[in-house]
């Protein structure tokens, strides 16, 4: 509730106070989420569901406090706080690519988005997830189109339409669950028979594909890079794109025994998206569009891990959850490095960026760390997501041989993506600074 309250206050406050108010309310949220996590630890790590809003015997909204919700909740609100601080420096007239003073509208929608993400992660019912799912869609539309230019407005509308079409799957899943059990609680998934469980989870998975930019509903994410870079860092690395993966993970946890058809379809679609996303890396010269396709590919790894877990190994599921957490931080760093480069150099086109280490070493180091983390190089955090994914996958492959080719393709993509980012590190970091880098303003 704290970010929502902050958004309302910003709406009625003077423009010059918006930055401070946003940072203040954004700072309270991670502190409270940390207390929530500590309370869970103090309860002997036993999960608990608390009903908050009911109609008759039907719970409409409640919160689930367990290992998954407390971990991901902290990640999304803490990164929201960091993004709010970054925005205060980015949205200024000193920005060489987009000279612009941040408005109350920007900071209010950013806080609303942080609150919606916390609400969705903690929701114990499908109707609660659906409510916050739609709020995140509205916030993404407002923030992607923030600059009010024709291209950004078209991109915002595309994101809104695609994710809203995806929401139909969640509407259907909620309605079917209620028709079968008389409740919207996610815990009721375990009471369904195999066929009904398949129908509900496929509805959730359809919504997840749209929100997390998986084929064939990936088309909104690359164009969404028209948003201010802090928005790209938060919505398209730390929060919005993670909504789909999270609701799928929560459904798997709640359902108990999940029909194997869910895992099979999930793995196949994840692999198709993974290969497509990497293929689209290759022609990209705009750093943010490259990162957008990288995000599509990384999200497919998360779906792959969760789908593998349907066949048994908890290790793969843990890897998928760790992937959500680790990727949020690593990709946010990458986007913020891109924003700092465009702020100081006036461009984010990779061929025009050369000699970064000599002129702006901090950004060069950030570029390297983010690239190594994203591609899973030990000891960076991405490694501790990919290792359990593949370890769990090869355990399953002992009984399901057809999974082996999928894992081999994923391993090849991991090495190839590392090679591609290494290529751009070699092109942009060493050497004599290009004109844009040589004339860079302080960051």
C-alpha positions in Angstrom: 0.0 0.0 0.0 2.9 2.4 0.7 3.8 3.0 -3.0 0.1 3.6 -3.9 -0.2 6.1 -1.1 3.0 7.8 -2.3 1.7 8.0 -5.9 -1.5 9.8 -4.8 0.5 12.2 -2.7 2.8 13.0 -5.6 -0.3 13.7 -7.7 -1.3 16.6 -5.4 2.2 17.9 -4.6 4.3 20.5 -6.3 6.4 19.3 -9.3 9.7 20.0 -7.6 8.8 17.7 -4.7 8.0 14.7 -6.9 11.6 13.3 -7.0 12.1 13.4 -3.2 8.7 12.0 -2.5 9.1 9.2 -4.9 12.5 8.2 -3.4 11.1 8.5 0.1 8.1 6.2 -0.5 10.2 3.8 -2.7 12.7 3.5 0.2 10.0 2.5 2.7 8.8 -0.4 0.6 12.0 -2.5 0.5 12.5 -1.9 4.3 9.0 -3.3 5.0 9.5 -6.2 2.5 12.7 -7.1 4.4 10.8 -7.1 7.7 8.2 -9.4 6.0 11.0 -11.8 5.0 12.5 -11.7 8.5 9.1 -12.5 10.0 8.9 -15.5 7.7 12.3 -16.7 8.8 11.3 -16.1 12.4 8.2 -18.3 11.8 10.5 -21.3 11.2 10.2 -20.7 7.5 6.6 -21.9 7.5 4.5 -20.3 4.8 1.2 -18.6 5.7 -1.8 -17.3 3.7 -3.8 -14.5 5.2 -7.3 -13.7 3.7 -7.9 -9.9 3.5 -11.0 -9.3 1.4 -13.9 -11.8 1.2 -17.4 -11.9 -0.3 -19.4 -14.4 1.5 -17.3 -17.6 1.7 -15.2 -16.6 -1.3 -11.8 -15.0 -0.7 -11.2 -12.3 -3.3 -7.8 -11.1 -2.1 -5.3 -12.3 0.3 -1.5 -12.6 0.7 0.8 -15.6 0.8 4.0 -15.2 2.7 6.5 -17.9 1.9 10.1 -18.4 0.5 9.1 -17.4 -3.0 6.9 -14.4 -2.4 9.3 -12.8 0.2 12.3 -13.3 -2.0 10.8 -11.9 -5.2 8.9 -9.1 -3.4 12.1 -7.8 -1.9 13.8 -7.9 -5.4 11.0 -5.9 -7.2 10.6 -3.2 -4.5 14.3 -2.8 -3.8 15.1 -2.4 -7.5 12.2 0.0 -7.7 13.9 2.1 -5.1 17.2 2.0 -6.9 15.5 3.0 -10.2 13.8 5.9 -8.5 17.2 7.2 -7.3 18.6 6.7 -10.8 15.7 8.5 -12.4 16.4 11.6 -10.3 19.7 12.0 -12.1 18.7 10.7 -15.5 15.6 12.8 -16.1 17.3 16.1 -16.2 18.3 18.7 -18.8 21.9 17.4 -18.6 20.8 14.2 -20.4 22.4 14.5 -23.9 20.1 12.0 -25.6 16.8 13.0 -23.9 17.1 16.4 -22.1 14.0 16.4 -20.0 12.9 17.2 -16.5 10.9 14.4 -14.9 7.3 15.1 -14.2 4.9 14.2 -11.4 3.2 11.8 -13.8 6.4 9.8 -14.3 7.1 9.4 -10.6 3.5 8.6 -9.7 3.3 5.9 -12.3 6.6 4.4 -11.2 5.4 4.2 -7.6 2.1 2.7 -8.7 4.0 0.1 -10.7 6.2 -0.8 -7.6 3.0 -1.2 -5.5 1.3 -3.3 -8.2 4.3 -5.6 -8.4 4.4 -6.2 -4.7 0.6 -6.8 -4.7 0.9 -9.4 -7.5 3.8 -11.2 -6.0 2.1 -11.5 -2.6 -1.4 -12.3 -3.9 -3.0 -15.6 -2.8 -5.8 -15.6 -5.3 -6.1 -15.6 -9.1 -8.5 -12.6 -8.9 -5.9 -10.7 -6.9 -3.2 -11.6 -9.5 -5.5 -10.5 -12.3 -6.1 -7.1 -10.7 -2.5 -6.3 -10.3 -1.7 -7.9 -13.7 -3.9 -5.3 -15.3 -2.6 -2.4 -13.2 1.0 -3.3 -14.4 -0.3 -3.2 -18.0 -1.8 0.3 -17.5 1.4 1.6 -15.9 3.6 0.1 -18.6 1.4 1.9 -21.2 1.8 5.2 -19.4 5.6 4.8 -18.9 6.5 3.4 -22.3 4.7 6.3 -24.0 6.1 8.8 -21.4 7.9 11.0 -24.0 4.6 11.5 -25.9 6.3 11.0 -29.3 4.4 9.1 -32.1 6.8 6.1 -32.0 6.7 5.8 -28.2 2.9 6.1 -28.1 2.6 3.4 -30.8 4.9 1.2 -28.8 3.0 1.8 -25.6 -0.3 0.9 -27.3 1.2 -2.3 -28.7 2.4 -3.3 -25.2 -1.0 -2.6 -23.8 -2.9 -4.5 -26.4 -0.6 -7.6 -26.4 -0.5 -7.9 -22.7 -4.2 -7.3 -22.4 -4.9 -10.1 -24.9 -2.7 -12.3 -22.8 -4.8 -11.4 -19.8 -7.7 -13.3 -21.3 -5.9 -16.5 -20.3 -5.9 -15.3 -16.7 -9.5 -14.3 -16.8 -10.4 -17.7 -18.2 -8.3 -19.5 -15.6 -9.9 -17.6 -12.7 -13.4 -18.2 -14.0 -12.8 -21.9 -14.6 -11.2 -22.3 -11.2 -14.2 -20.6 -9.5 -16.7 -22.7 -11.5 -15.0 -25.9 -10.4 -14.2 -25.1 -6.8 -16.2 -22.1 -5.8 -13.1 -20.1 -4.9 -10.4 -18.0 -6.5 -7.7 -19.2 -4.1 -4.6 -20.6 -5.8 -4.5 -23.3 -3.1 -7.6 -24.7 -4.7 -5.6 -25.8 -7.7 -4.5 -28.9 -5.9 -8.1 -30.0 -5.5 -8.8 -30.1 -9.2 -8.6 -33.3 -11.3 -6.0 -33.7 -13.9 -8.0 -32.3 -16.8 -9.3 -29.3 -15.0 -5.8 -28.6 -13.6 -4.4 -28.7 -17.2 -7.0 -26.2 -18.4 -6.5 -23.7 -15.6 -2.7 -23.9 -15.8 -2.7 -23.5 -19.6 -4.8 -20.4 -19.1 -2.2 -19.0 -16.7 0.6 -20.0 -19.0 -1.0 -18.2 -21.9 -1.1 -15.0 -19.8 2.5 -15.7 -18.7 3.7 -15.9 -22.3 2.2 -12.5 -23.2 3.5 -10.7 -20.1 7.0 -12.3 -20.4 7.3 -11.6 -24.1 7.5 -15.3 -25.3 6.7 -16.3 -28.9 4.3 -15.5 -30.4 3.5 -12.6 -28.1 7.0 -11.2 -27.9 6.4 -8.3 -30.4 5.8 -5.6 -27.8 9.1 -5.9 -25.9 11.7 -4.6 -28.4 9.5 -1.6 -29.3 9.0 -0.8 -25.6 12.6 0.4 -25.6 11.2 3.8 -26.6 10.6 4.3 -22.9 13.1 6.2 -20.7 15.9 3.9 -19.8 15.1 3.7 -16.1 11.7 2.5 -17.2 13.3 -0.1 -19.4 15.5 -1.2 -16.5 12.6 -1.7 -14.2 9.6 -2.7 -16.3 11.6 -4.8 -18.8 14.3 -6.3 -16.6 13.2 -6.4 -13.0 9.4 -6.4 -12.9 6.8 -6.4 -15.7 8.4 -9.2 -17.7 8.9 -11.2 -14.6 5.1 -11.2 -13.9 4.5 -14.0 -16.4 7.2 -16.3 -15.1 6.1 -15.6 -11.5 2.4 -16.5 -12.0 3.4 -19.7 -13.7 5.8 -20.6 -10.9 3.1 -19.8 -8.3 0.6 -22.0 -10.2 3.0 -24.9 -10.2 3.7 -24.6 -6.5 0.0 -24.4 -5.7 -1.1 -27.2 -8.0 0.9 -30.1 -6.4 1.1 -32.8 -9.0 1.1 -31.1 -12.4 0.2 -33.0 -15.6 3.3 -33.6 -17.7 1.7 -32.1 -20.8 2.3 -28.7 -19.1 6.0 -29.3 -18.8 6.3 -30.6 -22.3 4.5 -27.6 -23.9 6.4 -25.2 -21.7 9.8 -26.6 -22.6 9.1 -26.7 -26.4 7.8 -23.1 -26.4 10.7 -22.0 -24.3 13.3 -23.5 -26.6 11.6 -22.0 -29.7 11.7 -18.6 -28.1 15.3 -19.1 -26.8 16.6 -19.8 -30.3 14.6 -17.0 -31.9 15.8 -14.5 -29.3 19.4 -15.3 -29.8 19.0 -15.1 -33.6 17.7 -11.6 -33.2 20.7 -10.6 -31.1 22.9 -10.7 -34.1 21.7 -7.7 -36.2 21.2 -5.3 -33.3 23.3 -2.2 -33.0 21.1 -0.3 -30.5 22.2 -1.4 -27.1 18.7 -1.3 -25.6 17.2 -3.4 -28.4 20.0 -5.9 -28.0 19.2 -6.1 -24.3 15.5 -6.5 -25.2 16.1 -9.6 -27.2 18.5 -10.8 -24.5 15.7 -10.4 -22.0 13.3 -12.5 -24.2 16.0 -15.3 -24.3 16.7 -15.1 -20.6 13.0 -15.4 -19.8 12.8 -18.5 -21.9 15.4 -20.1 -19.6 13.2 -19.4 -16.7 10.2 -21.0 -18.4 12.5 -23.9 -19.3 13.6 -24.4 -15.7 10.0 -24.3 -14.4 8.8 -26.6 -17.1 11.5 -29.1 -16.3 10.4 -29.1 -12.7 7.0 -30.5 -13.7 8.8 -33.8 -14.2 10.1 -33.9 -10.7 13.4 -32.2 -9.7 13.0 -29.5 -7.1 16.5 -28.4 -8.2 15.2 -27.1 -11.5 12.4 -25.2 -9.9 14.8 -23.6 -7.4 17.0 -22.6 -10.4 14.0 -21.0 -12.1 13.2 -18.9 -9.0 16.8 -18.0 -8.5 16.9 -17.0 -12.2 14.0 -14.5 -11.6 15.9 -12.9 -8.8 19.4 -12.9 -10.3 18.4 -11.8 -13.8 16.5 -8.8 -12.3 19.7 -7.4 -10.8 22.0 -8.3 -13.7 19.8 -7.0 -16.5 18.9 -3.9 -14.5 22.6 -3.1 -14.3 23.0 -3.6 -18.0 20.1 -1.2 -18.8 21.4 1.4 -16.3 24.8 1.2 -18.0 23.1 1.8 -21.3 21.2 4.8 -19.8 24.4 6.3 -18.4 26.1 5.9 -21.8 23.2 7.6 -23.6 23.1 10.3 -20.9 26.8 11.1 -21.2 27.6 10.3 -24.8 24.4 11.2 -26.4 24.0 7.8 -28.1 23.5 4.1 -27.2 24.5 2.8 -30.7 27.2 0.3 -30.1 29.3 1.0 -33.2 29.7 4.6 -32.0 30.9 3.6 -28.6 34.6 2.8 -28.4 37.2 3.2 -25.7 34.8 3.3 -22.8 37.3 1.9 -20.3 39.8 4.6 -21.0 37.3 7.5 -20.8 34.5 6.2 -18.4 36.0 3.2 -16.6 33.1 2.8 -14.1 30.6 2.2 -17.0 33.1 -0.1 -18.7 33.3 -2.2 -15.5 29.5 -2.2 -15.2 29.3 -3.4 -18.8 31.6 -6.3 -18.1 30.0 -7.4 -14.9 26.5 -7.3 -16.4 27.6 -9.3 -19.4 29.4 -11.9 -17.3 26.4 -12.2 -15.0 23.8 -12.5 -17.8 25.7 -15.2 -19.6 26.2 -17.3 -16.4 30.0 -17.0 -16.0 31.1 -18.1 -12.5 31.3 -16.7 -9.9 28.7 -14.1 -11.0 25.1 -14.7 -9.9 23.8 -15.9 -13.3 25.9 -19.1 -12.9 23.9 -20.1 -9.8 20.7 -19.9 -11.8 21.8 -21.8 -14.9 23.7 -24.6 -13.1 20.7 -26.0 -11.2 18.6 -25.6 -14.3 20.9 -27.9 -16.3 21.6 -30.2 -13.4 17.9 -30.7 -12.9 17.3 -31.1 -16.6 19.9 -33.9 -17.0 18.3 -35.7 -14.1 15.0 -35.6 -15.9 16.7 -36.6 -19.1 17.6 -40.0 -17.6 13.9 -41.0 -18.0 12.9 -38.7 -20.8 15.6 -38.9 -23.5 14.0 -36.2 -25.8 14.9 -33.5 -23.3 18.7 -34.1 -24.0 18.6 -32.3 -27.4 16.8 -29.3 -25.8 19.4 -29.0 -23.1 22.2 -29.3 -25.6 20.7 -26.5 -27.7 20.4 -24.4 -24.5 24.0 -25.0 -23.6 25.1 -24.0 -27.1 23.1 -20.8 -26.8 24.7 -20.0 -23.4 28.2 -20.3 -24.9 27.2 -18.4 -28.1 25.6 -15.5 -26.1 28.7 -15.3 -24.0 30.7 -15.1 -27.2 28.4 -12.4 -28.7 28.6 -10.2 -25.6 32.4 -10.8 -25.5 32.5 -9.5 -29.1 30.8 -6.3 -28.2 33.0 -5.9 -25.1 36.0 -6.1 -27.4 34.4 -3.5 -29.8 33.4 -1.0 -27.2 35.6 -1.1 -24.1 39.3 -1.0 -25.2 41.0 1.2 -27.7 41.1 4.9 -28.5 37.8 6.6 -27.5 35.4 7.4 -30.3 34.3 11.0 -30.7 31.1 10.4 -28.8 33.0 8.8 -25.9 35.8 11.3 -25.9 33.3 14.2 -25.6 31.3 12.4 -22.9 29.9 14.5 -20.1 30.2 13.5 -16.5 27.8 10.8 -15.3 
